[in-house]
């Protein structure tokens, strides 16, 4: 089990320190089970499937970071309880009101609900497959989960499940072959569904699912709202979308060649006109590659890796709209292109001081470094030099800390704290050091805002 624990030092000094820490963790866990909390003002949860135990091996927990001090608190959220057991905590998603956190467990196909106040599991249920995309809806209780391998009678596998997390029960199944990623609008009125290896996008209307029946087939969208329909437009291996704050426009990421298609690009969709084939697409512009994006004001940041090339960050200026952007001209218009680390880009978050953190998986890294993190200075519009001692390996979680100049990143199983004022790993006063999550740091989420 300890083969999964990076950087575990087996010196006598470390054993003594670990024993002291374990006593504190034991007390913290016991307190959590009693329904109280760590009393930390700003917390970050770090999913760790192999937190070490006295008996050897590891146990699944959420480590609790004091996000004001960048220190492990000594408290954990234990994930094995009478309310539900989660064996392999990985990706997480925090509810809109910050009261609960969803935790996906790939090993046993569990989706768990953690009560953030009690710092304990309140419920868990077994899914029909692993999900890479899920969230709690605006009611803070209903979960929507995309499961590409979900078995569906009479058609190809794939579905979006609607789940009552309080009751731990699936209340509706929307059959969508290969459904892999879901993106909700900011107001929660619409959800876009993206499947593997297709050129279509499915639109869900959450308020109608279960109320107007459970669809068994999905037709093209019309002026009449239905629980599920296909947008009347053709895309190029769409993989995700970014909504504007008003929820009226969705910028669909056309993955193109990186996902087996033809041309990567951005397609602006009018979400108020989804039933009109002639007006639903506002504009489409090709870019070098697109698997993840972030909209910040009028700047749209898009990252991806073109076939046979290094990673690319494309910065689109949408002040005059997407139709006035040209990223493939000899002299790009309202567009800037920057080389970043390669790999499959899955994470992008804006930290303090205009630092954009971009993470990828399965990368070679710039110069073969194996480092899958890129940091972009949006003020100077240039890539930051790779910070000293940056870990190699996949980036699996990024969490900017509100009102502070630090960003937490899970890299290669380690948790690291970056200082956006120096563009380096944060320096701690002696004898403190970077937080040492013993086990495997998979994802990180801030639960207090």
C-alpha positions as CSV (number, residue, x, y, z in Angstrom):
1,X,0.0,0.0,0.0
2,X,2.9,2.3,0.8
3,X,4.0,2.0,-2.8
4,X,1.4,4.6,-3.5
5,X,2.9,7.0,-1.0
6,X,5.3,9.4,-2.6
7,X,8.3,10.8,-0.6
8,X,7.7,8.8,2.6
9,X,10.9,8.9,4.5
10,X,11.7,5.9,6.7
11,X,14.0,7.6,9.1
12,X,13.7,7.3,12.9
13,X,13.0,11.0,13.1
14,X,10.1,10.8,10.6
15,X,8.6,7.9,12.5
16,X,8.6,9.8,15.7
17,X,7.0,12.8,14.0
18,X,4.5,10.6,12.3
19,X,3.5,8.9,15.5
20,X,2.8,12.3,17.1
21,X,0.8,13.4,14.1
22,X,-1.2,10.2,14.1
23,X,-2.3,10.8,17.7
24,X,-3.6,14.2,16.7
25,X,-5.3,12.8,13.6
26,X,-7.0,10.1,15.7
27,X,-8.3,12.7,18.1
28,X,-9.5,14.9,15.2
29,X,-11.3,12.0,13.5
30,X,-13.0,11.0,16.7
31,X,-14.2,14.6,17.2
32,X,-15.6,14.7,13.7
33,X,-17.6,11.5,14.2
34,X,-19.2,13.2,17.2
35,X,-20.7,15.8,14.9
36,X,-18.4,18.8,15.7
37,X,-16.0,20.4,13.4
38,X,-12.4,21.5,13.3
39,X,-13.3,25.2,14.0
40,X,-11.1,26.3,11.1
41,X,-12.4,29.5,9.4
42,X,-11.3,28.7,5.9
43,X,-10.9,25.1,5.0
44,X,-9.7,23.2,1.9
45,X,-10.4,19.5,1.5
46,X,-7.8,17.3,-0.1
47,X,-9.0,13.8,-1.2
48,X,-6.5,11.1,-0.1
49,X,-7.3,7.4,-0.6
50,X,-4.3,6.1,1.4
51,X,-4.0,8.1,4.5
52,X,-1.6,6.0,6.7
53,X,-2.8,4.0,9.7
54,X,-1.1,2.5,12.7
55,X,-1.9,-1.0,11.5
56,X,-0.2,-0.4,8.1
57,X,-1.6,0.4,4.7
58,X,-3.9,3.4,4.2
59,X,-7.5,4.5,4.8
60,X,-9.6,6.9,2.7
61,X,-10.0,10.4,4.1
62,X,-10.4,14.0,3.1
63,X,-7.5,15.9,4.7
64,X,-8.5,19.3,6.1
65,X,-6.2,22.1,5.3
66,X,-6.2,25.4,7.2
67,X,-6.4,27.6,4.1
68,X,-5.5,30.8,6.1
69,X,-2.2,29.3,7.3
70,X,-1.5,26.7,4.5
71,X,-1.1,24.0,7.1
72,X,-2.5,20.5,7.5
73,X,-4.9,20.9,10.5
74,X,-4.5,17.4,11.9
75,X,-8.2,16.8,11.3
76,X,-9.6,14.6,8.6
77,X,-13.0,13.7,7.2
78,X,-13.2,9.9,7.7
79,X,-14.8,8.2,4.7
80,X,-15.7,4.9,6.3
81,X,-18.8,5.3,8.5
82,X,-22.3,4.0,9.2
83,X,-23.7,6.7,6.9
84,X,-21.7,5.4,3.9
85,X,-18.3,4.2,3.0
86,X,-16.2,5.7,0.2
87,X,-13.1,3.5,-0.6
88,X,-11.2,5.6,-3.2
89,X,-11.8,9.4,-2.9
90,X,-10.9,11.3,-6.0
91,X,-12.7,14.2,-7.7
92,X,-14.8,16.5,-5.6
93,X,-17.5,19.1,-6.2
94,X,-18.8,21.7,-3.7
95,X,-22.5,22.6,-3.5
96,X,-23.5,26.2,-4.5
97,X,-24.2,27.1,-0.8
98,X,-20.9,25.4,0.3
99,X,-22.8,23.2,2.8
100,X,-21.9,19.9,1.1
101,X,-19.2,18.2,-1.0
102,X,-19.7,15.4,-3.5
103,X,-16.8,12.9,-3.6
104,X,-16.4,10.3,-6.4
105,X,-14.8,6.9,-5.6
106,X,-13.7,5.1,-8.8
107,X,-12.7,1.9,-7.1
108,X,-16.2,1.0,-5.7
109,X,-18.3,3.3,-8.0
110,X,-19.5,5.3,-5.0
111,X,-20.7,8.9,-5.0
112,X,-20.5,10.3,-1.4
113,X,-22.1,13.3,0.2
114,X,-20.0,15.0,2.8
115,X,-21.6,17.4,5.3
116,X,-19.0,20.2,5.4
117,X,-20.1,21.6,8.8
118,X,-20.0,18.2,10.5
119,X,-17.0,17.1,8.5
120,X,-18.5,13.7,8.0
121,X,-20.1,11.5,5.3
122,X,-23.9,12.0,5.4
123,X,-24.7,9.6,2.6
124,X,-23.4,7.5,-0.3
125,X,-24.7,5.5,-3.1
126,X,-23.4,3.1,-5.8
127,X,-23.4,4.3,-9.4
128,X,-23.7,2.2,-12.5
129,X,-20.2,3.4,-13.6
130,X,-17.4,5.9,-13.0
131,X,-18.1,9.6,-13.5
132,X,-15.6,12.3,-14.4
133,X,-18.2,15.0,-14.3
134,X,-20.8,15.8,-11.7
135,X,-22.3,18.6,-9.6
136,X,-24.9,19.6,-7.1
137,X,-27.7,21.6,-8.6
138,X,-29.0,25.0,-7.4
139,X,-31.2,23.3,-4.8
140,X,-28.0,22.0,-3.1
141,X,-29.5,18.5,-2.9
142,X,-30.0,17.2,-6.4
143,X,-26.9,15.8,-8.1
144,X,-26.5,15.4,-11.9
145,X,-23.9,12.8,-12.9
146,X,-22.5,11.9,-16.3
147,X,-21.7,8.2,-16.7
148,X,-20.4,7.1,-20.1
149,X,-20.5,3.4,-19.2
150,X,-23.9,3.3,-17.7
151,X,-25.9,0.4,-19.1
152,X,-29.1,1.3,-20.9
153,X,-31.5,-1.3,-22.2
154,X,-31.9,-1.3,-26.0
155,X,-29.2,1.3,-26.8
156,X,-25.5,2.1,-26.4
157,X,-24.1,2.7,-22.9
158,X,-24.2,6.2,-21.4
159,X,-26.5,8.3,-19.3
160,X,-26.9,11.3,-17.1
161,X,-28.3,10.4,-13.7
162,X,-30.4,12.7,-11.6
163,X,-29.9,11.8,-7.9
164,X,-31.6,12.9,-4.7
165,X,-28.5,12.9,-2.4
166,X,-30.5,13.1,0.8
167,X,-32.3,9.9,0.0
168,X,-29.3,8.5,-1.9
169,X,-31.5,7.4,-4.8
170,X,-31.5,7.9,-8.5
171,X,-34.7,9.7,-9.5
172,X,-34.3,9.9,-13.2
173,X,-32.0,8.4,-15.9
174,X,-31.6,10.3,-19.2
175,X,-30.1,7.9,-21.8
176,X,-27.4,9.7,-23.8
177,X,-24.8,7.3,-25.4
178,X,-21.3,8.0,-24.2
179,X,-22.4,11.0,-21.9
180,X,-19.0,12.0,-20.4
181,X,-19.1,15.7,-19.4
182,X,-21.9,18.0,-18.2
183,X,-21.8,21.8,-17.8
184,X,-24.6,23.7,-16.0
185,X,-25.5,27.3,-16.8
186,X,-24.8,29.7,-13.9
187,X,-28.5,30.1,-13.2
188,X,-29.0,26.3,-13.2
189,X,-31.8,26.4,-15.9
190,X,-29.8,24.5,-18.5
191,X,-27.2,21.7,-18.7
192,X,-25.1,20.9,-21.7
193,X,-24.1,17.2,-22.2
194,X,-21.0,16.2,-24.1
195,X,-20.4,12.6,-25.3
196,X,-17.3,11.0,-26.7
197,X,-16.7,10.7,-30.4
198,X,-19.8,12.6,-31.6
199,X,-20.4,16.0,-33.2
200,X,-23.6,16.8,-31.3
201,X,-24.5,18.4,-27.9
202,X,-27.5,17.5,-25.8
203,X,-29.4,20.2,-23.9
204,X,-31.1,19.2,-20.6
205,X,-33.8,21.3,-18.8
206,X,-33.4,20.3,-15.2
207,X,-36.8,21.6,-14.0
208,X,-38.6,19.3,-16.5
209,X,-36.7,16.1,-15.8
210,X,-39.0,13.9,-13.8
211,X,-41.8,16.4,-14.1
212,X,-42.6,16.0,-17.8
213,X,-41.5,12.4,-17.9
214,X,-38.2,10.6,-18.4
215,X,-37.1,10.7,-22.1
216,X,-36.4,7.4,-23.8
217,X,-35.2,9.0,-27.0
218,X,-33.7,12.5,-27.7
219,X,-34.9,14.5,-30.7
220,X,-33.6,17.8,-32.1
221,X,-34.6,20.9,-30.0
222,X,-37.6,22.9,-31.1
223,X,-39.3,26.0,-29.7
224,X,-41.1,23.8,-27.2
225,X,-39.0,23.0,-24.1
226,X,-38.5,19.3,-23.3
227,X,-36.5,17.5,-20.7
228,X,-33.7,16.6,-23.2
229,X,-33.0,17.5,-26.8
230,X,-30.1,17.8,-29.3
231,X,-29.0,21.3,-30.2
232,X,-29.7,22.0,-33.9
233,X,-26.1,22.6,-34.8
234,X,-23.0,20.6,-35.9
235,X,-19.8,20.8,-33.8
236,X,-16.4,19.1,-34.1
237,X,-15.9,16.6,-31.2
238,X,-17.3,19.0,-28.6
239,X,-15.9,18.3,-25.2
240,X,-17.1,21.1,-22.9
241,X,-18.4,24.6,-22.7
242,X,-18.0,27.9,-20.8
243,X,-21.1,30.0,-20.1
244,X,-21.1,33.8,-19.8
245,X,-22.3,35.1,-16.4
246,X,-25.8,35.9,-17.8
247,X,-26.3,32.2,-19.0
248,X,-27.4,33.5,-22.4
249,X,-24.3,32.5,-24.3
250,X,-22.3,29.2,-24.1
251,X,-18.9,29.0,-25.7
252,X,-18.6,25.3,-26.8
253,X,-15.1,23.9,-27.0
254,X,-14.6,21.9,-30.2
255,X,-11.8,19.5,-29.4
256,X,-11.2,18.6,-33.0
257,X,-8.1,16.5,-33.9
258,X,-7.1,16.0,-30.2
259,X,-10.4,14.0,-29.8
260,X,-10.4,12.4,-33.2
261,X,-12.1,15.2,-35.1
262,X,-11.1,17.6,-37.9
263,X,-10.8,21.2,-36.6
264,X,-10.5,22.6,-33.1
265,X,-12.5,25.7,-32.4
266,X,-14.9,27.8,-30.3
267,X,-18.6,27.9,-31.2
268,X,-20.7,30.6,-29.5
269,X,-24.3,29.3,-28.9
270,X,-27.3,31.4,-28.2
271,X,-28.9,29.7,-25.2
272,X,-32.0,31.8,-25.6
273,X,-32.6,30.4,-29.1
274,X,-31.8,26.8,-28.8
275,X,-34.8,25.7,-31.0
276,X,-33.8,27.7,-34.0
277,X,-31.4,26.0,-36.4
278,X,-30.7,29.2,-38.2
279,X,-29.9,31.3,-35.2
280,X,-28.6,29.0,-32.4
281,X,-24.9,29.4,-33.5
282,X,-23.7,33.0,-33.1
283,X,-20.2,32.5,-34.4
284,X,-17.5,29.9,-34.8
285,X,-13.7,30.4,-34.9
286,X,-11.0,27.8,-35.2
287,X,-8.2,27.7,-32.7
288,X,-5.1,25.5,-32.3
289,X,-6.6,23.2,-29.7
290,X,-9.3,23.3,-27.1
291,X,-10.0,20.9,-24.2
292,X,-10.5,23.4,-21.3
293,X,-11.4,27.0,-21.1
294,X,-12.0,29.9,-18.7
295,X,-13.9,33.2,-19.3
296,X,-12.6,36.2,-17.4
297,X,-14.5,39.4,-18.4
298,X,-13.9,39.7,-22.1
299,X,-10.9,37.5,-22.2
300,X,-11.4,33.8,-23.0
301,X,-8.6,31.5,-22.2
302,X,-8.5,28.1,-24.0
303,X,-5.9,25.4,-23.7
304,X,-5.1,22.2,-25.6
305,X,-2.4,20.2,-27.4
306,X,-2.4,20.1,-31.2
307,X,-1.6,16.8,-32.8
308,X,2.2,16.3,-32.9
309,X,2.9,19.6,-31.2
310,X,3.4,21.1,-27.7
311,X,0.6,22.6,-25.6
312,X,-1.0,25.9,-26.6
313,X,-2.8,28.6,-24.6
314,X,-5.0,30.7,-26.8
315,X,-6.2,34.1,-25.4
316,X,-9.3,35.4,-27.3
317,X,-10.4,39.0,-26.8
318,X,-14.2,39.0,-27.0
319,X,-14.8,42.7,-26.6
320,X,-16.2,42.9,-30.1
321,X,-17.6,39.4,-30.0
322,X,-16.3,36.0,-31.2
323,X,-17.1,36.9,-34.9
324,X,-14.3,39.5,-34.8
325,X,-11.6,37.1,-33.6
326,X,-9.2,35.4,-35.9
327,X,-6.6,33.1,-34.4
328,X,-5.3,31.4,-37.5
329,X,-4.4,34.4,-39.6
330,X,-0.7,35.2,-40.3
331,X,-1.3,38.1,-38.0
332,X,-3.9,37.0,-35.5
333,X,-6.8,39.4,-34.7
334,X,-8.0,39.9,-31.1
335,X,-6.1,36.7,-30.3
336,X,-2.8,35.7,-28.7
337,X,-1.1,32.3,-28.8
338,X,1.3,31.1,-26.1
339,X,3.3,27.8,-25.9
340,X,2.6,25.9,-22.6
341,X,3.3,22.4,-21.4
342,X,1.7,19.6,-23.4
343,X,-0.6,16.7,-22.4
344,X,-4.3,16.5,-22.1
345,X,-5.5,19.7,-20.4
346,X,-8.3,19.3,-17.9
347,X,-7.9,22.1,-15.3
348,X,-7.8,25.9,-15.4
349,X,-8.2,28.3,-12.6
350,X,-7.5,32.0,-12.1
351,X,-5.4,32.9,-9.0
352,X,-4.7,36.2,-7.4
353,X,-2.5,38.8,-9.2
354,X,-3.8,37.7,-12.6
355,X,-2.0,34.3,-12.5
356,X,-3.8,31.7,-14.6
357,X,-3.0,28.1,-13.5
358,X,-3.3,25.4,-16.3
359,X,-3.0,21.7,-15.6
360,X,-2.7,18.7,-17.8
361,X,-2.3,15.0,-17.6
362,X,0.0,12.5,-19.4
363,X,2.4,15.3,-20.4
364,X,6.0,15.2,-21.5
365,X,6.5,18.7,-20.1
366,X,8.5,21.6,-21.6
367,X,11.9,20.2,-22.5
368,X,10.9,16.8,-21.3
369,X,10.7,17.9,-17.7
370,X,7.5,15.9,-17.0
371,X,6.0,19.0,-15.3
372,X,2.3,19.3,-16.3
373,X,1.6,22.7,-14.7
374,X,1.8,26.0,-16.6
375,X,1.3,29.4,-15.0
376,X,0.4,32.4,-17.2
377,X,0.7,36.0,-16.2
378,X,-2.4,37.7,-17.6
379,X,-1.1,41.2,-16.9
380,X,2.1,40.8,-18.8
381,X,0.5,38.3,-21.2
382,X,3.4,35.9,-20.9
383,X,4.2,32.4,-19.5
384,X,5.8,32.4,-16.1
385,X,9.1,30.6,-15.8
386,X,8.5,27.2,-14.2
387,X,8.9,27.6,-10.4
388,X,11.8,25.9,-8.7
389,X,11.1,22.4,-7.3
390,X,7.8,22.1,-9.1
391,X,6.7,18.4,-8.9
392,X,6.5,16.2,-12.0
393,X,3.3,14.3,-12.9
394,X,-0.3,14.9,-13.6
395,X,-2.1,17.9,-12.3
396,X,-5.3,16.6,-10.8
397,X,-6.6,19.5,-8.7
398,X,-6.2,23.3,-8.6
399,X,-7.8,25.6,-6.0
400,X,-7.1,29.3,-5.6
401,X,-7.6,30.4,-2.0
402,X,-10.0,33.4,-1.8
403,X,-8.6,36.7,-0.7
404,X,-5.1,35.4,-0.6
405,X,-2.1,35.3,-2.9
406,X,-1.8,31.5,-2.9
407,X,-3.0,28.6,-5.1
408,X,-3.1,24.9,-4.0
409,X,-2.2,22.4,-6.7
410,X,-2.3,18.6,-6.6
411,X,0.6,17.3,-8.8
412,X,1.8,13.8,-9.1
413,X,0.1,12.8,-5.8
414,X,1.6,15.8,-3.9
415,X,-0.1,19.0,-2.6
416,X,1.8,22.1,-3.3
417,X,1.2,25.8,-2.4
418,X,2.2,28.5,-4.9
419,X,2.7,32.2,-4.1
420,X,1.3,34.4,-6.9
421,X,3.4,37.4,-5.7
422,X,6.7,35.5,-6.4
423,X,5.6,32.9,-9.0
424,X,7.4,30.3,-6.8
425,X,6.4,27.7,-4.3
426,X,5.5,29.4,-1.0
427,X,8.3,29.7,1.5
428,X,7.5,28.8,5.0
429,X,9.3,30.0,8.2
430,X,11.6,27.3,9.6
431,X,10.9,24.6,10.7
432,X,7.7,24.5,8.6
433,X,7.7,23.3,5.0
434,X,5.2,22.7,2.2
435,X,2.3,20.7,3.6
436,X,3.2,17.0,3.5
437,X,0.0,15.0,2.7
438,X,1.2,11.5,3.5
439,X,-0.5,9.3,1.0
440,X,-1.8,10.6,-2.3
441,X,-3.3,14.0,-2.9
442,X,-5.8,13.6,-5.7
443,X,-8.1,16.7,-5.7
444,X,-8.4,19.9,-3.7
445,X,-11.5,22.1,-3.1
446,X,-12.0,25.2,-0.9
447,X,-15.2,24.7,1.1
448,X,-15.4,28.1,2.9
449,X,-15.7,31.4,1.0
